[in-house]
Amino acid sequence: MDFTKAGIARKLQLEELECLRIEAYENARIHKEKTMTFHDHHICKKDFQEGDEVLLYNSRLRFLPGKLRSRWDGPFKVKEVKPYGVVELFHPQSGATFKVNGHRIKKYHSYKSPKELEVFLLEDAPRGGES
């Protein structure tokens, strides 16, 4: 066995292994960028304005029974939006104000029923032989 040929073969194997490692690293970087872009694209921007109605996430509800109970309390009104994601809320019934993290609230979309409602009474039409 020739040691020089074995040495050259070993160096080629190491070179091939290094190329595979670099390719795997590049593929992982591309996958991470695509995943991050997809994630960032589907994030809803939470821009709250003064006077908006919001719901507050109740994190303590998980210890209480009733799995069908909603984890969102409210609606509350936004009194002031402060820096670093802090939002000051106002409870209309009690008049209390308190500060929460902006990640714990979401916009409240109230249902507005139509003011006018048309009613059509349907009558059976007379049949072919009956009058």
PAROSE-592655 format. One line per 8 residues: number of its first residue (from 1); their letters; for each residue z, y, x of N, C-alpha, C. Coordinates in nm, 2 decimals. Example, Ala and Ser with C-alpha at 12.3 -4.5 7.8 and 13.67 -1.06 7.14 Angstrom:
<atoms>
1 = as = 0.78 -0.57 1.32 0.78 -0.45 1.23 0.78 -0.33 1.32 | 0.71 -0.22 1.28 0.71 -0.11 1.37 0.79 0.00 1.29
</atoms>
This chain:
<atoms>
1 = mdftkagi = 0.00 -0.12 0.08 0.00 0.00 0.00 0.00 0.12 0.09 | -0.08 0.22 0.05 -0.10 0.34 0.13 -0.01 0.45 0.07 | 0.08 0.50 0.16 0.18 0.60 0.11 0.12 0.73 0.08 | 0.01 0.77 0.15 -0.05 0.89 0.12 -0.12 0.89 -0.01 | -0.18 0.78 -0.05 -0.25 0.77 -0.18 -0.14 0.77 -0.29 | -0.03 0.70 -0.27 0.08 0.70 -0.36 0.14 0.84 -0.38 | 0.15 0.91 -0.27 0.21 1.05 -0.27 0.12 1.14 -0.35 | -0.01 1.13 -0.33 -0.11 1.21 -0.41 -0.11 1.18 -0.55
9 = arklqlee = -0.10 1.05 -0.59 -0.09 1.01 -0.73 0.04 1.06 -0.79 | 0.15 1.06 -0.72 0.27 1.11 -0.77 0.27 1.26 -0.80 | 0.20 1.33 -0.70 0.19 1.48 -0.72 0.10 1.51 -0.84 | 0.00 1.43 -0.87 -0.09 1.45 -0.98 -0.01 1.42 -1.11 | 0.07 1.32 -1.11 0.16 1.29 -1.23 0.25 1.41 -1.26 | 0.32 1.46 -1.15 0.41 1.57 -1.17 0.34 1.70 -1.22 | 0.21 1.72 -1.17 0.13 1.83 -1.21 0.10 1.82 -1.36 | 0.06 1.70 -1.40 0.03 1.67 -1.54 0.15 1.69 -1.63
17 = leclriea = 0.26 1.64 -1.59 0.39 1.66 -1.66 0.43 1.81 -1.68 | 0.40 1.89 -1.57 0.43 2.03 -1.58 0.34 2.10 -1.68 | 0.21 2.06 -1.68 0.11 2.11 -1.78 0.16 2.08 -1.92 | 0.20 1.96 -1.95 0.24 1.91 -2.08 0.37 1.99 -2.12 | 0.46 2.02 -2.03 0.58 2.09 -2.06 0.55 2.24 -2.10 | 0.45 2.30 -2.02 0.41 2.44 -2.05 0.34 2.44 -2.19 | 0.26 2.35 -2.22 0.19 2.34 -2.35 0.29 2.33 -2.46 | 0.39 2.24 -2.44 0.49 2.22 -2.55 0.57 2.35 -2.57
25 = yenarihk = 0.61 2.42 -2.46 0.68 2.54 -2.47 0.60 2.65 -2.55 | 0.47 2.66 -2.52 0.38 2.75 -2.58 0.37 2.72 -2.73 | 0.35 2.59 -2.76 0.34 2.55 -2.91 0.47 2.58 -2.98 | 0.59 2.56 -2.92 0.72 2.59 -2.98 0.73 2.75 -3.00 | 0.68 2.83 -2.91 0.68 2.97 -2.92 0.60 3.02 -3.04 | 0.47 2.96 -3.05 0.38 2.99 -3.16 0.44 2.96 -3.29 | 0.50 2.84 -3.30 0.56 2.79 -3.43 0.68 2.88 -3.47 | 0.76 2.92 -3.37 0.87 3.01 -3.40 0.82 3.15 -3.45
33 = ektmtfhd = 0.72 3.20 -3.39 0.66 3.33 -3.44 0.61 3.32 -3.58 | 0.54 3.21 -3.61 0.48 3.19 -3.75 0.59 3.17 -3.85 | 0.70 3.10 -3.81 0.81 3.08 -3.90 0.88 3.21 -3.93 | 0.90 3.29 -3.82 0.97 3.42 -3.84 0.89 3.52 -3.92 | 0.75 3.52 -3.90 0.67 3.60 -3.98 0.67 3.56 -4.13 | 0.67 3.43 -4.16 0.68 3.38 -4.30 0.81 3.42 -4.36 | 0.92 3.41 -4.29 1.05 3.44 -4.34 1.06 3.59 -4.36 | 1.02 3.67 -4.27 1.03 3.82 -4.29 0.94 3.87 -4.40
41 = hhickkdf = 0.83 3.80 -4.43 0.74 3.84 -4.53 0.80 3.81 -4.67 | 0.88 3.71 -4.68 0.94 3.68 -4.81 1.08 3.74 -4.84 | 1.13 3.82 -4.75 1.25 3.89 -4.77 1.23 4.01 -4.86 | 1.31 4.02 -4.96 1.30 4.14 -5.06 1.39 4.25 -5.00 | 1.33 4.36 -4.99 1.40 4.48 -4.94 1.49 4.53 -5.04 | 1.62 4.55 -5.00 1.72 4.60 -5.10 1.74 4.75 -5.07 | 1.67 4.83 -5.15 1.69 4.97 -5.14 1.75 5.02 -5.27 | 1.88 5.05 -5.26 1.95 5.10 -5.37 1.96 5.25 -5.38
49 = qegdevll = 1.95 5.30 -5.50 1.95 5.45 -5.52 2.08 5.48 -5.60 | 2.12 5.60 -5.59 2.24 5.64 -5.67 2.20 5.63 -5.82 | 2.29 5.56 -5.90 2.27 5.55 -6.04 2.20 5.41 -6.08 | 2.16 5.33 -5.98 2.10 5.20 -6.01 2.21 5.11 -6.07 | 2.17 5.02 -6.16 2.26 4.92 -6.21 2.25 4.79 -6.12 | 2.36 4.74 -6.08 2.35 4.62 -5.99 2.45 4.51 -6.04 | 2.43 4.39 -5.99 2.53 4.28 -6.01 2.59 4.25 -5.88 | 2.72 4.21 -5.89 2.80 4.18 -5.77 2.83 4.03 -5.76
57 = ynsrlrfl = 2.80 3.97 -5.64 2.82 3.83 -5.63 2.97 3.80 -5.61 | 3.02 3.71 -5.69 3.16 3.67 -5.69 3.18 3.55 -5.61 | 3.22 3.56 -5.49 3.23 3.45 -5.39 3.36 3.36 -5.42 | 3.45 3.41 -5.50 3.58 3.34 -5.53 3.56 3.24 -5.64 | 3.45 3.25 -5.71 3.43 3.17 -5.83 3.41 3.02 -5.80 | 3.38 2.99 -5.67 3.35 2.85 -5.64 3.48 2.76 -5.65 | 3.60 2.83 -5.65 3.72 2.75 -5.66 3.77 2.73 -5.80 | 3.70 2.80 -5.89 3.74 2.79 -6.03 3.65 2.69 -6.10
65 = pgklrsrw = 3.70 2.62 -6.21 3.61 2.53 -6.28 3.50 2.60 -6.36 | 3.40 2.52 -6.39 3.29 2.57 -6.47 3.17 2.59 -6.39 | 3.10 2.49 -6.36 2.98 2.50 -6.28 2.87 2.57 -6.34 | 2.87 2.59 -6.47 2.76 2.67 -6.54 2.79 2.82 -6.55 | 2.91 2.86 -6.50 2.94 3.00 -6.51 2.86 3.08 -6.41 | 2.82 3.19 -6.44 2.74 3.28 -6.35 2.83 3.33 -6.24 | 2.78 3.33 -6.12 2.85 3.38 -6.00 2.83 3.53 -5.99 | 2.76 3.60 -6.07 2.73 3.74 -6.06 2.80 3.82 -6.17
73 = dgpfkvke = 2.88 3.92 -6.13 2.96 4.00 -6.22 2.89 4.14 -6.24 | 2.91 4.20 -6.35 2.85 4.33 -6.37 2.80 4.35 -6.50 | 2.72 4.45 -6.52 2.66 4.54 -6.42 2.75 4.65 -6.38 | 2.73 4.70 -6.26 2.80 4.81 -6.20 2.70 4.92 -6.17 | 2.74 5.04 -6.15 2.65 5.15 -6.12 2.68 5.19 -5.97 | 2.57 5.22 -5.90 2.58 5.26 -5.76 2.62 5.41 -5.76 | 2.73 5.43 -5.70 2.78 5.57 -5.69 2.73 5.64 -5.56 | 2.73 5.56 -5.45 2.68 5.62 -5.32 2.64 5.51 -5.23
81 = vkpygvve = 2.53 5.53 -5.15 2.48 5.44 -5.05 2.52 5.50 -4.92 | 2.60 5.42 -4.84 2.65 5.47 -4.71 2.57 5.40 -4.60 | 2.59 5.45 -4.48 2.52 5.38 -4.37 2.57 5.24 -4.34 | 2.49 5.16 -4.27 2.52 5.03 -4.23 2.54 4.93 -4.34 | 2.47 4.96 -4.46 2.46 4.86 -4.57 2.58 4.87 -4.66 | 2.67 4.97 -4.65 2.78 4.98 -4.74 2.74 5.05 -4.86 | 2.78 5.00 -4.98 2.74 5.06 -5.11 2.87 5.08 -5.19 | 2.89 5.20 -5.24 3.00 5.23 -5.32 2.96 5.21 -5.47
89 = lfhpqsga = 3.04 5.12 -5.54 3.01 5.09 -5.68 3.11 5.16 -5.77 | 3.06 5.18 -5.89 3.14 5.24 -6.00 3.14 5.14 -6.12 | 3.26 5.10 -6.17 3.26 5.02 -6.29 3.27 5.11 -6.41 | 3.17 5.11 -6.50 3.17 5.20 -6.61 3.28 5.19 -6.71 | 3.33 5.06 -6.74 3.44 5.04 -6.84 3.57 5.09 -6.78 | 3.60 5.04 -6.66 3.74 5.07 -6.61 3.74 5.20 -6.53 | 3.63 5.25 -6.48 3.63 5.37 -6.40 3.66 5.36 -6.26 | 3.68 5.23 -6.21 3.72 5.20 -6.08 3.60 5.21 -5.98
97 = tfkvnghr = 3.62 5.26 -5.86 3.52 5.26 -5.76 3.57 5.18 -5.64 | 3.47 5.11 -5.58 3.51 5.03 -5.46 3.38 5.01 -5.38 | 3.40 4.98 -5.25 3.29 4.96 -5.16 3.27 4.81 -5.13 | 3.14 4.78 -5.12 3.10 4.64 -5.09 2.98 4.64 -4.99 | 2.96 4.52 -4.94 2.85 4.50 -4.85 2.72 4.49 -4.93 | 2.61 4.55 -4.89 2.49 4.55 -4.97 2.43 4.42 -4.98 | 2.47 4.32 -4.90 2.41 4.18 -4.92 2.48 4.11 -5.04 | 2.59 4.16 -5.09 2.65 4.10 -5.20 2.61 4.15 -5.34
105 = ikkyhsyk = 2.51 4.24 -5.34 2.47 4.29 -5.47 2.32 4.27 -5.48 | 2.27 4.27 -5.61 2.13 4.27 -5.64 2.11 4.36 -5.76 | 1.98 4.40 -5.78 1.95 4.49 -5.89 1.96 4.42 -6.02 | 2.01 4.49 -6.12 2.02 4.44 -6.25 1.91 4.49 -6.34 | 1.83 4.39 -6.40 1.72 4.42 -6.48 1.76 4.39 -6.63 | 1.80 4.50 -6.70 1.85 4.48 -6.83 1.73 4.45 -6.93 | 1.77 4.38 -7.04 1.67 4.35 -7.14 1.66 4.46 -7.24 | 1.55 4.51 -7.26 1.53 4.61 -7.37 1.45 4.56 -7.48
113 = spkelevf = 1.51 4.55 -7.60 1.44 4.49 -7.71 1.35 4.59 -7.77 | 1.24 4.54 -7.83 1.14 4.64 -7.89 1.21 4.71 -8.01 | 1.18 4.83 -8.02 1.24 4.91 -8.13 1.18 4.88 -8.27 | 1.06 4.85 -8.27 0.99 4.82 -8.40 0.95 4.67 -8.40 | 0.97 4.61 -8.51 0.94 4.47 -8.53 0.86 4.45 -8.65 | 0.74 4.40 -8.63 0.65 4.38 -8.75 0.68 4.24 -8.80 | 0.68 4.23 -8.93 0.70 4.10 -9.00 0.58 4.07 -9.09 | 0.52 3.96 -9.07 0.41 3.92 -9.15 0.45 3.80 -9.23
121 = lledaprg = 0.44 3.81 -9.36 0.47 3.70 -9.45 0.35 3.62 -9.48 | 0.35 3.49 -9.45 0.23 3.41 -9.47 0.25 3.33 -9.60 | 0.14 3.33 -9.67 0.14 3.26 -9.80 0.04 3.15 -9.79 | 0.06 3.04 -9.87 -0.03 2.93 -9.87 -0.15 2.98 -9.95 | -0.27 2.95 -9.90 -0.39 2.98 -9.97 -0.41 2.87 -10.07 | -0.47 2.90 -10.19 -0.50 2.80 -10.29 -0.60 2.70 -10.24 | -0.58 2.58 -10.28 -0.66 2.47 -10.23 -0.79 2.46 -10.32 | -0.88 2.39 -10.27 -1.02 2.38 -10.33 -1.02 2.34 -10.47
129 = ges = -0.95 2.27 -10.54 -0.96 2.24 -10.68 -0.86 2.30 -10.76 | -0.76 2.37 -10.70 -0.65 2.43 -10.78 -0.68 2.58 -10.80 | -0.64 2.63 -10.91 -0.65 2.77 -10.94 -0.53 2.82 -11.02
</atoms>
